[in-house]
């Protein structure tokens, strides 16, 4: 069975619908360069958009099976154009990985101007 590394920006937020599908996988904090993170008040969920010169902190999950990836594709609204899955290269403290993540699809791209730009959704250390 095929297995993937799947980047999931802000997935530590336990209210996200994909959290229960990923909580048992090994994960590590990672930085995704070349993207910006946005939060739209109407939608109440985050999205990322390609933006050279910026970066987003999130998590990378290891060895995610294709069945789980397909479930997350449905949750993320791939078929409706809400998000699209793409290959990215997040970096942890010690290594750079090839992974999949979900970026804003055509529907969310239009909402960028109404959204608040963020750096991370991960819990902040004191």
JORAHU-V42706 format. One line per field, one symbol per residue. phi: phi as a letter, one per 30 degrees, with the letter a starting at -180 (. if undefined). psi: psi as a letter, one per 20 degrees, with the letter a starting at -180 (. if undefined). burial: I if it has 9 or more other C-alpha atoms within 8 Angstrom, else O. A space follows every 50 residues. Layout:
# JORAHU-V42706
phi: ???
psi: ???
burial: ???
This chain:
# JORAHU-V42706
phi: .dbbcbdbdiddddddddeddcdcddbbdbccdibccbbcdddiadacbe aejcabcabccchdddddedddedediedcidbbdbdbbdbcecacbcbc bccededdedcedcccdbcacdeddd
psi: pqqqpopopjiioiiphighiihiqprqpqpoqjqqpqpphghkqrqqqp nqirrppbqpqqlpqhggghghgggikghijgrqprprmqpahiqpqprq rprpahghhiighjqpprhqjqppq.
burial: OOOIIIIIIIIIIOOOOIIOOOOOIOOOIIIIIIIIIIIIOOOOOIIIIO OOOIIIIIIIIIIIIIOIIOOIIIIIIIOOIIIIIOOIIIIIOOOOOIII IIIIIIIIIOIIOOIOOIIIIIOOOO
